[in-house]
Every structure is written in C-alpha cells, then in structure tokens.
Amino acid sequence: MSRDPGGNRSTCRRCGWPIARRPGTGPWWHTGPQPQVSCRPADGGLGAATPTDPGSALRVLLLALLVAGIGAVDVYDDGFEICGPDDRSLVFVAGAFTGEQVAALLGVDELVIGDLRTKRRGDDVPGRLTHDLSTLGAARAWRHLASPGGLSDLYRLRVFDVEVGVHRHPDGVAVTVDGTAAAGVLLVHVNGGRPVAYRRPHRGR
C-alpha cells in the first residue's frame, strides 16, 4: 500500500522495512516493495508487521541497513564486524564464530552474512588469528599478530593458489612462499634477479 501522508509510521521489528498504518487504527503494513530480509509474522498475515520499540532499535537499525543495501555483516577468523555505508566499520565483536552463529545472535538470515574466514583446518592456534583482512581484486591480504617473543607480526598475501608471508627474523627479514601456482609453474623473482622456476618435488613411487 502507499503510505498515507497523515498515517502513523514506524519500522518493522522483524525485517527493518518501513511500515505504516492509518492514524491509531488497524494493523501495521509494509510499504514499498517486498522486504529483502524475510518477514514472516506469527499469525501468517501477508502484509502484517510489528513496529519497533526502544529495546529493538539497534537490531532494527542493522536490518534497515541490510534492506537498503548499504550495510554488511562479515565474519572473520577473530570476530565479526557490522559495516555501514562506504564499508565503514560500525561494530566489531571479537571471538571465534561461524556464519550460522552470527546470524542466530543478530536474528538475521544467514544468507546476508559474509563469511571471510581464512583459517584452514589445524591452523586454529593462539597468535595465528587474522586481522585487517582485505580483498584486493583476486587476492586477500591479512596479518597474524606476533606470538609472544616474536619480532613482528606476520603479513600474508594469498592469490592464484600461492601464499606469501613476510616477517622479521633474528637473522633479517624472512619471506615464505607456500602453495603451487595456478598455472603449474612457480617463478621466484628476487631484487631484479633471474626468475627461478620452482616445482614441488615428486614423492617417490
């Protein structure tokens, strides 16, 4: 329905979409297109909605950002983050979560959760949680916090099935390369020197 200029207005507690009703009477109804975040009233009504209240205002704000397409919820190895317009960080909650857990905590559809965890099985050890994860085209870059006694954080870049790490070592700055190139040949090129092809040794038959 179109909003009555003289009607009451609010925001749906279930989905974050604008709602309205005639002044002081009748049920609340969604206005505009179908909400992008599913809204299923308990009574099964097609357009029925529940207005927000002070206790639900923050969750409704999150839902409204998602509905408007200017917000996001992303899960990282060390916590989850709620972002607003222009990818501005609004809230970061530290911890180890799955997308399903975050969706349940926030009361949103799991489909709107961006899962950006990078840890592989067996990597879940102290000092190896990722921070400042960034997506750069086809690559991802992040850092692992320094372990107790370590000389620096470990900075990593993963792209084309190759992961490169850089950190301070007692003997200097160490560069590690892990993985196999997507094209099958890994060329290592250092300080303008001749590219050297590296092939993973075959195991004995």
Secondary structure, DSSP 8 states (H G I E B T S, - for coil): ----TTSEEEEBTTT--EEEESTT-S-EEE-SS--SS----TT--SSEE-B--GGGHHHHHHHHHHHHT--EEEEETTEEEEE-GGG-EEEEEES---HHHHHHHHT--GGGEEE-----TT---TT--EEEEEEETTEEEEEE---TT-SS-EEEEEETTEEEEEEEETTEEEEEEEE--TTS-EEE--TT---EEE-------
